[in-house]
Amino acid sequence: MNKKQHTLSAQRRNKAILSVTLAVICIIYVLPVVMVLINSFKLNTFVKTDTFALPTGEMWAGLDNFIKGMTFGNYPFLDSVKYSVIITVLSTALILVFTSMAAWYIARVNSLFCKILYFLCVFSMVVPFQMVMFTLTKTAGNLHLDTPYTIPVVYLGFGAGLAIFMFVGFVKSIPLEIEEAAAIDGCGPLRTFFLVVVPMLKPTMISVGILEIMWVWNDYLLPYLVLDKNLYRTIPIHIQYLKGSYGTVDLGATMALILMSIIPVIVFYLTCQKHIIKGVAAGAVKG
């Protein structure tokens, strides 16, 4: 075997090892979702005793777990769905509009203030939520940001770091001459941004929107700390309250509601994942 054949053989072996490794990692990540799917159709007793068994025979619960989870307690599940949708849509809209405008200003105005502001936004990405959650809860209460219609302001603060980081990288790749031509044609800053810059920001906006929707929809801790749980419950909080007397939990109903909550996000992500790759690549051109 000559040197070239030996190199090709080594490359094929390395690719095979990499493929097997990635396949194992993929199975590890998918396994919890599969377990939720399996156990959502089992009777509660068998979820505890035969966790990894398929829901066949006497284990089969059909749709009873889903019905029980949606009708458990005195808080309507559809209200939880409504509040989750409201918070997710409003939060994502605020993040996309305000962070894209801020990123455009930071990228185009080359001043010390903008540089400091940009690095503060990037630094906020590494600050753990647990460090500020107690003071944040009190501040949100004092400012009346403790409803589904006002909590998106809090999400705007936490989501600004990643969004501005991605938007700034993309705006720097846009030729400044395009905006100068718009100004010569009589466009002011707002018209230039919304009519010229925003259409070119579409790939990154889609990527940021997808990431923020997945984060806000699945978030449990922030709504739990800020919202009045007797009045407003998101889907993760509703699942947390699936408890009976003496703290017993109906695991079958819990698994059913967890499945209902993750299916929309999984479908949404699989549909839009190509836009995430395009947006991240576009935002990494310059920066």
Disulfide bonds with the S-S distance in Angstrom:
none
